[in-house]
Structure formats: C-alpha cells, structure tokens
Amino acid sequence: MTTATLTHTAALARMGHALSDATRARILLALRDGPAYPSDLAEALGVSRQVMSNQLACLRGCGLVDATPEGRRTAYRLADEHLAPALAELLRVALVVEPDCCADSGCRCA
C-alpha cells in the first residue's frame, strides 16, 4: 500500500472541493472530451457566463484546469492527462446513499 503524503491529501481535498459543486463537476466532466471555451460551456450547461467565469476561476485555483489564450478567446482544458480517466472511474463507483443524509436542509455526514 502506498502511503499518502500531504501533497496527495491536498490534491484530493482540492478535487473534493471541485466536485462538491454540481456546476464545477459538470464542467470537469465536459472537459473530459477536450478543450472548450467558457461561452460554449455556459450555453451547454445552462448557466450564465458570470457563473461560468467564477467556477472556472475556482477550478483554475484548485489546479484542475488550465487556460490557454487563443486570440480573443481562452480555451480551458483539464490540467492533467490523468484527470479524464480518474473522472471516468469515479463515474463507475456505485454508492448507496442514505436518503435523508444529505437532504436540502444540510448534510449530516460532517
């Protein structure tokens, strides 16, 4: 078994933070297919450009996406080639969730 370092723990915490928001999770999943522009992502995900901008800034801060200027536009992509297969594996995980655990009133898991 590989021992987790503080770097591993910090990386997982950033990933957990990113996935804790449905819009950020949807952005990461959309970027598995390749680079995309914020306006295209906003339209595809049904959010405003301001919301998209804020969420992409968060994902950049977490180190999960990179931005590449392309003329007057900026393309966003997953920051590491291992992220796409990792997200695909996470989608394969089957969880049994207690129905009342994380209801709208808040999560009791903490």
Buried (B, 14 or more C-beta within 10 A) or exposed (E): EEEEEEEEEEBEEBBEBBBEEEBBBBBBBBBBEEBBBBEBBBEEBEBEEEEBBBBBEBBBEBBBBBBEEEEEEEBBBBBEEEBBEBBEEEEEEEEEEEEEEEEEEEEEEE
